[in-house]
Amino acid sequence: MLEVRDLRVGYGAAPALWDVNINVAGGELVCVVGPNGAGKTTLINALAGLNRATSGSIRLGGQDITRLASHLFCQAGIAIVPESRRLFTSMTVMENLELGSFLPGPRSHRARTLEQVCTLFPPVREKLNMPAGSLSGGQQQMVAIGRALMAQPKLLLLDEPSLGLAPSIVMDMFDAIRRINADGLSVLLVEQNVSMAMNLASRAYVLEEGRIVMEGDAKDLLQSPEVQKAYLGLD
Amino acid sequence: MTLPSLNLLAQSILSGIFLGGMYGLIGLGLGLSWGLLRQINLAHFGYVFLSGYLCYQMTQYWGMDPLLALLILPPIFFGIGVVQQWALARFRITPFNSLLVTFGLTVMIESLIQWIWTADFRKMQTHYNELKFSVGGIFVPIPELFTLLLAVGLAFAIWAAMRFTDLGKAMRAMAEDAPIAAAFGINERGLSLLLSGLCVALAAVAGICFAVIFTLTPTQIFSWVGVVFAAVMLGGLGSALGPLVAGIIIGVSEAIAMVLFAPSWAPIVSFSLLIMMLLFRPGRA
């Protein structure tokens, strides 16, 4: 599904990402974890066309999308739930969801996808005509995920969906991500919440200072001494 | 201060509404470009006058009807708007710099007009000039009424398009967060060209109405900047209906001030309104 080869973002002596290699197979849920400033958001934004790759390649379902214009990544099959959500706050929830399905393909299935989003996130149905900016953080996160689902992507990118949310809402959010993936959608999740992300994902990558330093089965990585020590504070 | 007759007051208020419609029509494209493209397009005023002079040329020398000009000029000016946006985007002009660049462009348009049509006053003579009817002793000139109805119609059409069509929603989304809009397939460059073309086409429409109603002279270009800016800022940047509503409020306030005090008081009114709004509702513009 997604093949990232030797991806480098940024210039000069200290690029934000150094020759990153990542794979996501069809239907897989993969997470990238790492500390603040490791380059997680840079990575996910590059995959969504928000940042440009300096070198390397991004292939999605066999198509090389590295040099596509920003607005063509969505058409290629990528949808992003960006860091801190970035909803169109002055517009209604409904308008946000409609904009997710702006392209002709998803637009023709708009009613059906909207129904799926409302089934997945019942609170969203109640708020369709409210300005998106008036919603609580958790509800806004639901709308942000809903907006991405409205694009009917092949690969869903999630950037820190737990950021700034109460623990109980984080559990709901991860449960929703699990169900989205169970329906067959490939998911790449970037998270600081290492144990939750690794419990959810089948495979995981650890990103530090712009490089992938560990990768493998998520459950195995979670048990490894390095991860236990560096990220979970256990000896 | 002497109290004017009721009839005079009503006639003045009506003129104020018509003048406000003109402010709103000129402000419509200016405010859309300001709010949605983040460009303060001073050249908008130049385009209004250029369109007015072209309409003058077409009617006085080529024997065309102003309504025909209304069909011909806006598409041409749409093209000018597309080219201008392409150039501004090509050279990555920031919003503040767009003010300077388009100021220069306006000066160039003014010179061009002066070169072709000289600095003389030009008044279009058409059979529309004399068309008017009277209701209860109040005269209603047809060209002014037509301009007002056109302004209302266009403002409502654009408001509805912004609110109810996917393209309009995409433009609002682009204005709020262009990179995220692009991530959902919205082509920022294409939409910006379209929007800029639309705004300049609206300037052309305003210019034709202007030429029918007012006397043209190139130095007048800058005298409209202040009051139309006030209407746009009062009405809200990027709003389709706001500038028209604010324009009519300003026009009527000016008319009342002229009748009650003196004509020289009129310009003070619009800016007093603007300053009051900025004081009491800051952050709205």
Contacts between the chains, C-beta under 8 A, distances in Angstrom:
chain1	res1	chain2	res2	distance
A	48	B	183	5.2
A	49	B	182	7.0
A	49	B	183	6.3
A	50	B	179	5.3
A	50	B	180	7.8
A	50	B	182	7.8
A	50	B	183	6.0
A	69	B	187	7.8
A	70	B	179	7.1
A	70	B	182	4.2
A	70	B	183	6.9
A	70	B	188	7.9
A	71	B	182	4.4
A	71	B	183	7.8
A	71	B	185	5.5
A	71	B	186	6.0
A	71	B	187	4.7
A	71	B	188	6.8
A	72	B	185	7.6
A	73	B	183	6.6
A	74	B	183	6.1
A	74	B	184	5.4
A	74	B	185	4.0
A	75	B	185	5.7
A	79	B	183	7.7
A	79	B	184	7.4
A	80	B	183	5.4
A	82	B	180	6.2
A	82	B	183	7.5
A	86	B	177	5.7
A	86	B	180	4.9
A	88	B	172	7.2
A	88	B	173	4.9
A	88	B	176	4.9
A	88	B	177	6.4
A	88	B	180	7.7
A	88	B	181	7.9
A	89	B	176	7.2
A	90	B	172	7.5
A	90	B	176	6.1
A	91	B	169	7.0
A	91	B	172	6.2
A	91	B	173	6.8
A	91	B	176	7.4
A	95	B	169	5.4
A	95	B	172	8.0
A	95	B	173	8.0
A	98	B	166	6.8
A	98	B	169	6.3
A	99	B	169	5.9
A	99	B	170	6.7
A	99	B	173	5.1
A	99	B	181	7.2
A	99	B	184	5.7
A	99	B	186	7.5
A	100	B	184	5.8
A	102	B	166	6.2
A	102	B	170	6.0
A	102	B	184	5.4
A	102	B	185	5.2
A	102	B	186	5.9
A	103	B	184	7.7
A	103	B	185	4.2
A	107	B	166	7.2
A	147	B	184	7.3
A	151	B	184	6.1
A	151	B	185	7.4
